[in-house]
């Protein structure tokens, strides 16, 4: 049987790729086998300081996900994450992460309330550090620190810009001790309540995430009216809950008779400073000085009722209303060498008619007796979560009748809570177990795959789009891939641009789910119009954790002259249909007992691949990939390839992004 199989391969090799004399080591260096992977696996460790029972969603990027826009506002880039995940209920995450080998930093970005927006982990000599604040990682960020800390002076006397005040605030160095750390104070009021106004629970944070999610999607009924209407006598406190803006913004308020709302800004008689600097305290060791805050989460003040230039005390009469105004980056620590308010900064009101852009800038909502509102402090994404406040009223019924309700919602394990897209190009040599010409173009397949996870970091569903790009061989090869699950555990749906499923099917003879996707690709691979196969796989049985899941393109392979001749990526296990007598035969140096498969060496003793998976972070880079020319070694088109192989991937990891012109 072995002689017959080998004879068929040799005969077809002569009509396909050129067969050459090659190096034939008696003792391959199996300890230094290179898997030709363009991905690297690490353990990612993240720890957020959060209340109990709060799972934090985050995204991972290989470059800074934030940048300054033309207005000097910090905004999120339009880029895709290389991974996503959820912490456990205590804010901890320690799991495997697989990222492109070109990555030098991993940026952990979270859109959730109550946690730092960006953390950074650094990759040094193949080791991934723990996630830290960006300013603790040299070279990780290029953002310019916001806020005016030039001319910094300790000050208790403050400039108000003509606004009314409830008291004074501090602009001092290293005087506030919290949990054993000393903080700078930038606009900390001396009129704060003696006790915290609200404990920031996981339920409050979950409601914020649902009501005002990062990036938009706020329900229209939450932004109809951002003002607080007082229906009976009440005492009202205001607390800072969360902020995710780079601006040191000033929050102020104004009072009016509910039946007579202001129609123009000049109708407002008194604007009163509530929080000079609406930012959460951040340790100076972790954040640029100009971006620090003044308040712990949950700290607050008691509002006073103002009318006709007079402070009438802390009781609000019935049938009065409170409106809000935010001055974007209005607090400046260096203004007049003191700490003061710059009212010339762009500002927005909760009363829509007063805004220059005529848009709503406040989302108001409640959950039970918890009343919150979020401000959109600029004119870009309108997600209304740049600064979030809590309103506490005694009695609570005085302000709640018309405020829309948002309830926390527990996720279903069968629902997709987050997804990440993987993309790449697969290139195969097809005369295994003999070597070809290493042009790596006998079969070339592109894939774009989306993996959907639930909140437990388990795979719920995948959607894979495979495009047959090229066939540079005489063989009529077929393309397939195998999942690391049983057929009974998944439900597979296939749609092909060839019509129907295009002849694709799940192999009924194999226990593991194996999708025979593209048969006899030479008939259509090189057409101008490329053929695609879309596969949706639902995981109906056991859920697979990210830790154990084999990422797209899973275990891809081609079959050549028969189904029992398979070409896989280095160290990927063949299916049960493989004629195993070809393992270790010809130029193949597989060692199944050591879990080493599809290994070979060229005539110079250099390990070379039978197949390779090239991963990309965006469509632009992937679509600019140049398929190597027929019968020309891949390193001719990609000069960095050989050094990448010789250094086992430590150098020239971006070789396939840099073709020779």
C-alpha positions in Angstrom: 0.0 0.0 0.0 2.8 2.4 0.9 4.6 1.8 -2.4 1.5 2.4 -4.5 0.6 5.6 -2.6 4.1 6.9 -2.9 4.2 6.1 -6.6 1.0 8.1 -7.2 2.4 11.1 -5.4 5.7 11.0 -7.3 4.1 10.8 -10.7 1.7 13.7 -10.0 4.5 15.7 -8.4 6.3 15.7 -11.8 3.3 17.2 -13.5 2.5 19.6 -10.7 5.3 21.3 -8.7 9.0 20.6 -9.5 10.7 18.0 -7.4 14.2 18.8 -6.3 17.0 17.2 -4.3 16.6 18.1 -0.7 18.4 18.0 2.6 17.5 14.7 4.4 18.5 14.9 8.1 18.8 11.6 9.9 18.1 13.4 13.2 15.9 16.5 12.8 16.1 19.0 15.7 12.7 18.4 17.1 13.4 20.6 20.1 13.6 23.6 17.8 10.7 22.9 15.4 9.2 26.2 14.2 5.4 26.0 13.7 5.4 28.9 11.2 2.6 30.6 13.2 2.0 34.3 12.7 0.2 34.4 16.0 1.6 34.2 19.5 -0.1 33.0 22.6 0.2 34.7 26.0 -1.6 34.7 29.3 -3.4 38.1 29.8 -3.8 39.2 33.4 -6.3 42.1 34.1 -7.6 43.3 37.5 -10.2 46.0 37.8 -11.2 47.4 41.2 -14.9 46.9 41.0 -17.8 46.1 43.3 -18.8 42.5 43.8 -20.8 40.8 41.1 -19.6 43.1 38.3 -18.3 41.4 35.1 -16.3 43.9 33.1 -16.3 43.7 29.3 -13.1 44.7 27.5 -11.5 44.7 24.1 -7.8 44.2 23.2 -6.0 46.1 20.5 -2.4 46.1 19.3 -2.3 49.8 18.9 -3.7 52.6 21.0 -7.5 52.6 20.5 -7.8 56.3 21.4 -6.5 59.5 19.7 -7.0 63.2 19.8 -9.4 64.6 17.2 -9.2 68.0 15.5 -11.0 69.6 18.5 -8.5 68.2 20.9 -11.0 65.6 22.2 -9.9 62.1 23.0 -12.0 59.8 20.7 -11.9 56.1 19.9 -10.3 55.0 16.7 -12.2 53.1 14.1 -10.3 49.9 14.4 -11.2 46.3 15.3 -10.0 44.5 18.4 -7.9 41.4 18.2 -9.7 39.9 21.2 -12.6 40.5 23.6 -13.5 39.2 27.0 -15.3 39.4 30.2 -13.7 39.4 33.7 -15.1 37.3 36.5 -17.6 38.8 39.0 -14.6 40.3 40.9 -13.1 42.1 38.0 -10.3 39.5 37.4 -9.3 38.0 34.1 -6.4 35.5 33.6 -6.7 33.5 30.3 -4.9 32.7 27.2 -4.9 35.3 24.5 -3.7 34.7 20.9 -2.6 37.8 19.0 -0.6 38.7 15.9 3.1 38.1 16.3 3.8 41.7 15.2 2.3 43.1 18.5 4.5 45.0 20.9 1.8 46.3 23.2 -1.7 45.1 24.0 -4.2 47.9 24.8 -7.1 46.7 27.0 -10.0 49.0 26.4 -13.2 48.9 28.3 -16.4 50.8 27.5 -17.9 49.9 30.8 -18.7 52.3 33.6 -16.5 52.4 36.8 -13.2 51.1 35.3 -10.2 52.8 33.6 -10.8 53.3 29.9 -7.4 52.0 28.8 -4.8 49.7 30.3 -1.6 48.5 28.6 0.4 45.3 28.7 3.8 45.3 27.2 5.5 42.4 25.3 9.2 42.1 26.0 11.3 39.2 24.9 8.3 37.0 24.4 6.8 37.8 27.9 3.5 39.8 28.4 3.5 42.1 31.4 0.4 42.5 33.6 -2.0 45.2 32.5 -1.1 48.7 33.8 -2.1 52.3 33.4 -0.8 53.7 30.1 1.6 56.2 31.6 3.4 53.4 33.5 4.4 51.8 30.2 7.1 53.7 28.3 6.3 54.4 24.7 2.8 53.1 24.8 0.9 56.3 24.3 1.4 59.5 22.3 -1.7 61.4 23.5 -1.1 64.8 24.8 -2.3 65.4 28.4 -5.4 67.4 28.5 -6.3 70.3 30.9 -4.3 73.4 31.8 -1.7 72.5 34.4 0.6 75.2 33.2 1.2 77.8 35.9 0.0 75.4 38.6 -0.3 77.0 42.0 -1.7 75.8 45.3 -4.9 77.7 45.7 -8.1 77.8 47.7 -9.5 81.0 46.3 -11.0 80.3 42.9 -12.2 82.1 39.8 -15.8 81.4 38.9 -16.1 83.1 35.5 -19.1 85.0 36.8 -21.1 81.9 37.9 -22.6 81.6 41.4 -20.9 79.3 43.9 -21.8 77.0 46.8 -18.4 77.4 48.3 -14.7 77.1 47.5 -12.4 74.3 46.2 -8.8 73.2 46.5 -6.1 73.0 43.9 -3.3 71.6 46.0 -0.5 69.1 45.8 -0.3 65.7 47.6 -2.6 66.4 50.4 -5.3 63.8 50.0 -4.8 60.3 51.3 -7.0 57.5 49.9 -6.4 53.7 50.5 -2.8 54.5 51.3 -2.1 56.6 48.3 -1.5 60.4 48.1 -3.5 62.3 45.5 -3.3 65.6 43.8 -6.5 67.6 44.2 -7.9 69.5 41.2 -11.0 71.3 42.1 -12.1 69.4 45.2 -15.0 71.3 46.8 -14.9 72.2 50.5 -18.7 71.9 50.5 -18.9 68.2 50.0 -21.3 66.2 52.1 -19.7 64.6 55.1 -20.7 61.1 54.0 -20.8 59.6 50.6 -24.1 60.1 49.0 -24.3 56.8 47.2 -22.4 53.5 47.2 -21.5 52.6 43.7 -22.9 49.1 43.4 -22.7 46.6 40.5 -26.4 47.1 39.8 -25.8 50.9 39.3 -22.9 50.3 37.0 -24.9 47.6 35.0 -27.8 50.0 34.6 -25.4 52.7 33.3 -23.9 50.2 30.8 -27.3 49.3 29.5 -28.8 52.8 29.5 -25.9 54.8 28.0 -23.7 52.3 26.2 -20.4 53.4 24.8 -20.6 54.3 21.1 -24.3 55.2 21.1 -27.6 53.3 20.9 -29.4 55.3 23.7 -33.1 54.8 23.6 -35.0 57.9 22.5 -37.2 58.1 25.6 -34.1 58.6 27.8 -33.1 61.8 26.1 -36.5 63.6 25.8 -35.9 65.7 28.9 -32.7 65.9 31.0 -34.1 68.4 33.6 -35.2 67.3 37.1 -38.8 68.3 37.9 -39.6 68.7 41.6 -43.2 68.0 42.4 -43.1 68.5 46.2 -40.8 70.1 48.7 -37.5 68.2 48.8 -33.8 68.2 49.6 -31.7 67.1 46.7 -28.1 65.8 46.6 -25.9 65.4 43.6 -23.2 62.7 43.4 -20.5 61.9 40.8 -20.7 58.3 39.7 -18.5 57.9 36.6 -16.6 59.7 33.9 -14.8 58.5 30.8 -13.9 61.8 29.1 -10.4 63.3 28.8 -11.9 66.8 29.6 -11.8 68.3 33.1 -15.4 69.6 32.8 -17.3 71.8 35.1 -20.9 70.9 36.0 -23.3 73.7 37.0 -27.0 73.9 37.4 -29.9 76.4 37.2 -33.4 76.6 38.7 -36.6 77.7 37.1 -40.4 77.4 37.6 -41.5 74.2 35.9 -44.4 76.0 34.2 -42.0 78.7 32.8 -38.9 77.0 31.3 -36.2 79.1 29.8 -36.5 79.5 26.0 -33.1 81.4 25.6 -29.9 81.4 27.6 -30.6 85.0 28.7 -33.7 83.7 30.5 -31.6 81.9 33.0 -31.0 84.2 36.0 -28.5 82.2 38.0 -26.0 79.4 37.0 -24.5 77.8 40.1 -21.3 75.7 40.1 -21.9 72.2 41.4 -18.6 70.4 40.7 -15.7 72.6 39.5 -14.0 69.5 38.1 -16.3 66.5 37.4 -13.5 63.9 37.4 -12.8 60.9 39.5 -9.6 61.0 41.6 -6.7 59.3 39.8 -3.3 58.8 41.3 -0.6 61.1 39.9 1.7 58.1 39.5 -0.7 56.6 36.9 -2.2 59.6 35.1 -0.8 62.9 33.7 -1.3 65.7 36.3 -3.6 67.7 34.1 -6.0 64.8 33.8 -6.5 64.2 37.5 -9.8 64.7 39.3 -11.0 65.7 42.7 -13.8 63.3 43.8 -14.2 59.7 44.9 -17.0 57.8 43.1 -20.2 58.4 45.1 -19.1 61.6 46.7 -21.6 64.5 46.4 -23.0 67.8 47.5 -26.4 69.2 48.6 -27.9 71.5 46.0 -29.3 74.9 47.0 -32.3 76.6 45.5 -31.3 79.9 43.8 -33.7 82.6 42.6 -33.0 86.1 41.4 -29.4 86.0 42.5 -30.1 84.7 46.0 -29.3 81.4 47.7 -32.6 80.5 49.3 -31.3 77.4 51.2 -31.3 73.7 50.5 -35.0 73.1 50.3 -36.5 73.1 46.8 -40.1 74.2 46.6 -42.7 72.2 44.7 -43.2 72.9 41.0 -39.6 74.0 40.4 -37.1 72.4 38.0 -33.4 71.9 37.9 -31.4 72.2 34.6 -27.8 71.3 34.1 -25.0 72.8 32.1 -21.6 71.3 31.4 -18.5 73.3 30.4 -16.3 71.0 28.4 -12.8 71.1 29.9 -13.9 74.2 31.9 -11.8 73.6 35.0 -8.2 74.9 34.5 -5.8 74.5 37.3 -3.6 77.3 35.9 -6.2 79.9 35.2 -4.9 83.2 36.7 -2.4 81.1 38.6 -5.3 79.8 40.7 -7.8 77.0 40.1 -10.8 78.4 38.3 -13.6 78.0 35.7 -13.3 79.1 32.1 -16.8 79.8 31.0 -15.7 80.6 27.4 -15.3 76.8 26.8 -17.9 75.0 24.7 -20.9 74.2 26.9 -24.2 72.4 26.7 -27.5 72.4 28.6 -29.9 69.8 29.6 -32.7 72.0 28.3 -32.5 71.2 24.6 -33.7 74.5 23.3 -30.7 76.3 24.9 -28.1 74.3 23.0 -26.4 75.9 19.9 -26.6 72.5 18.1 -30.3 72.1 19.1 -29.6 68.6 20.2 -30.2 66.7 23.5 -27.0 66.4 25.6 -28.4 64.6 28.6 -29.9 61.2 29.1 -32.1 60.9 32.3 -33.2 57.5 33.7 -33.9 55.6 36.9 -33.7 52.1 38.2 -35.9 51.7 41.2 -35.1 54.6 43.5 -31.7 55.2 41.7 -32.0 58.3 39.5 -29.1 59.0 37.2 -28.2 61.3 34.3 -25.4 61.2 31.8 -23.9 64.0 29.8 -22.7 64.1 26.2 -19.9 66.7 26.6 -19.1 67.2 22.9 -20.7 66.8 19.5 -19.4 63.4 18.3 -20.8 60.1 19.4 -23.8 61.0 21.5 -23.5 58.1 23.9 -24.3 60.3 26.9 -21.9 58.6 29.2 -19.0 61.1 29.2 -19.9 62.1 32.8 -22.6 60.3 34.8 -24.3 61.7 38.0 -26.6 60.4 40.6 -29.5 62.5 42.0 -30.7 61.7 45.5 -34.0 63.3 46.7 -35.7 63.3 50.1 -38.4 62.3 49.4 -37.5 60.4 46.3 -41.1 60.6 45.0 -40.6 64.3 44.5 -38.5 63.8 41.4 -39.3 60.3 40.0 -42.8 60.3 38.4 -41.9 61.0 34.8 -38.4 59.5 34.6 -38.1 56.4 32.4 -37.1 53.2 34.0 -34.1 51.1 33.0 -33.7 47.7 34.6 -30.5 45.6 34.9 -30.7 42.5 32.7 -28.9 39.3 33.3 -27.5 37.7 30.1 -28.5 34.4 28.7 -25.6 31.9 28.2 -26.9 31.2 24.7 -26.8 34.8 23.7 -23.8 36.4 22.0 -22.5 39.1 24.4 -19.4 40.0 22.4 -17.7 39.0 19.2 -14.3 39.4 17.5 -13.3 39.1 13.9 -10.2 37.1 12.7 -8.9 37.3 9.2 -6.1 35.7 7.3 -4.8 34.0 4.1 -3.9 30.3 3.9 -1.2 29.1 1.4 -0.5 25.5 0.7 2.1 23.4 -1.1 0.4 20.3 -2.5 2.9 17.5 -3.2 3.2 16.2 0.4 4.9 14.0 1.6 7.3 15.4 -0.9 8.4 19.0 -1.1 7.3 21.3 -3.8 9.0 24.5 -5.0 8.0 26.5 -1.9 6.2 29.2 -3.9 3.3 28.7 -1.4 0.7 29.3 -4.1 -0.7 25.9 -5.0 -3.9 26.7 -3.1 -4.5 30.1 -1.6 -7.6 30.8 0.5 -8.8 33.9 2.3 -10.9 33.8 5.5 -12.9 36.3 7.5 -14.3 34.8 10.6 -16.4 36.2 13.5 -16.5 34.3 16.8 -19.4 35.1 19.2 -18.8 34.7 22.9 -21.2 34.7 25.8 -20.4 36.6 29.1 -18.7 33.5 30.4 -16.1 33.7 27.6 -17.6 30.6 25.9 -18.1 30.2 22.2 -21.8 30.5 21.1 -21.5 30.8 17.3 -19.0 31.4 14.5 -19.5 32.8 11.1 -16.8 32.0 8.6 -16.5 33.4 5.1 -13.9 31.6 3.0 -12.8 33.0 -0.5 -10.9 30.8 -2.9 -8.2 33.2 -4.2 -5.8 31.1 -6.3 -4.8 27.7 -7.6 -1.2 27.5 -8.8 -1.0 23.7 -9.2 -1.8 21.0 -11.7 -3.6 19.0 -9.1 -7.4 19.5 -8.7 -7.1 20.2 -5.0 -9.9 20.5 -2.5 -10.1 22.6 0.6 -11.6 21.6 4.0 -11.2 22.4 7.7 -11.9 20.5 10.9 -13.3 21.8 14.2 -12.2 20.5 17.6 -15.8 19.4 18.4 -18.0 16.4 17.6 -20.5 16.6 14.7 -23.3 16.1 17.2 -22.3 19.3 19.2 -22.7 21.8 16.3 -25.3 22.9 13.8 -23.7 23.9 10.5 -25.3 25.9 7.7 -23.4 26.5 4.5 -24.1 29.0 1.7 -22.0 29.3 -1.4 -21.7 31.9 -4.2 -21.7 28.8 -6.5 -25.3 28.3 -5.6 -26.8 26.5 -2.6 -24.0 25.0 -0.5 -21.8 24.8 -3.6 -21.3 21.1 -3.0 -19.9 21.6 0.5 -20.9 19.3 3.3 -20.0 18.1 6.8 -18.2 14.8 6.4 -20.5 12.1 7.9 -17.7 9.6 8.2 -15.6 11.6 10.7 -16.5 12.0 14.4 -15.1 15.5 14.6 -17.0 18.1 12.6 -15.1 18.4 9.3 -16.4 20.7 6.6 -15.5 19.6 3.1 -15.8 23.2 1.8 -14.4 23.8 -1.7 -14.0 20.8 -4.0 -11.8 20.8 -7.1 -10.8 24.5 -6.8 -8.7 24.7 -10.0 -11.9 25.0 -12.0 -12.8 28.4 -10.5 -10.0 29.6 -8.2 -8.4 31.9 -10.7 -11.5 33.5 -12.1 -11.8 37.3 -11.8 -14.9 36.9 -9.8 -13.9 35.0 -6.7 -16.1 32.3 -5.2 -17.0 32.4 -1.5 -18.4 30.0 1.1 -20.2 31.2 4.2 -20.5 28.8 7.1 -22.5 29.5 10.2 -21.8 27.1 13.1 -23.9 27.1 16.2 -22.5 25.3 19.3 -25.5 23.4 20.4 -23.9 21.0 22.8 -21.2 21.9 25.4 -19.9 25.4 25.4 -16.2 25.7 24.7 -14.2 28.2 26.7 -11.8 30.7 24.9 -9.0 28.9 26.7 -9.7 25.6 24.9 -11.1 27.0 21.6 -9.0 26.6 18.4 -9.3 30.0 16.7 -10.2 30.4 13.0 -9.2 29.1 10.6 -9.3 26.1 13.0 -7.5 23.1 11.4 -7.5 23.9 7.7 -6.2 21.5 5.1 -6.2 20.5 1.4 -6.6 17.1 -0.1 -4.8 16.5 -3.4 -5.2 13.3 -5.4 -7.3 11.4 -2.9 -9.1 12.2 0.4 -6.5 10.3 2.4 -3.7 12.6 1.2 -4.0 15.8 3.4 -1.8 18.8 3.8 -2.2 20.7 7.1 -0.4 23.5 8.9 2.7 22.6 10.8 1.9 20.6 14.0 -1.8 20.4 13.2 -3.1 16.9 13.5 -4.5 15.2 10.4 -8.0 13.7 10.3 -8.6 10.0 10.7 -8.9 9.6 6.9 -5.2 10.3 6.4 -3.0 7.5 5.1 -0.7 7.6 8.1 1.9 5.6 6.2 2.9 8.8 4.5 3.8 10.4 7.8 7.6 10.4 8.0 7.8 9.2 4.4 9.5 11.0 1.5 10.6 14.5 2.7 8.1 14.5 5.6 9.7 14.4 9.0 6.6 14.1 11.2 6.9 12.5 14.6 3.3 11.6 15.7 4.5 10.2 19.0 5.8 13.7 19.8 2.7 15.4 18.4 4.8 16.9 15.6 3.3 16.9 12.1 4.0 18.2 8.6 7.7 19.0 9.1 10.3 19.2 6.3 13.7 20.8 5.5 15.1 22.3 2.3 18.4 21.2 0.7 20.3 23.7 3.0 18.9 22.2 6.2 16.4 25.0 6.7 13.0 24.0 7.9 10.2 25.0 5.5 6.4 24.8 5.6 3.9 22.7 3.7 1.3 25.3 4.6 1.1 28.6 6.3 -1.5 30.9 7.9 -0.9 34.6 7.5 -3.0 36.7 9.9 -4.1 40.3 9.3 -5.7 42.9 11.5 -7.6 44.7 8.8 -9.0 44.1 5.3 -6.8 46.8 3.7 -3.6 44.9 4.7 -5.1 41.6 3.7 -6.3 42.7 0.3 -2.9 44.1 -0.5 -1.2 40.7 0.0 0.6 39.7 -3.2 0.5 36.0 -4.0 4.0 34.7 -4.8 4.8 33.9 -8.4 4.7 30.4 -9.7 7.8 28.3 -9.2 9.6 31.2 -7.4 10.6 30.7 -3.8 8.4 32.7 -1.5 11.4 34.6 -0.1 12.0 36.1 -3.6 8.8 38.1 -3.3 9.1 38.4 0.5 12.8 38.9 1.4 12.1 38.9 5.2 10.7 35.4 5.1 13.9 33.4 5.5 15.2 35.5 8.4 11.8 35.0 10.1 12.2 31.3 9.8 15.8 31.2 10.8 15.0 33.1 14.0 12.0 31.0 14.7 9.7 34.0 14.3 11.7 36.4 16.6 12.6 38.7 13.8 10.8 40.0 10.6 7.4 38.9 12.0 5.8 41.4 9.6 7.5 39.9 6.5 4.3 39.2 4.7 3.3 42.8 5.0 6.3 43.9 3.1 6.6 42.4 -0.4 9.5 43.3 -2.7 8.4 45.9 -5.3 
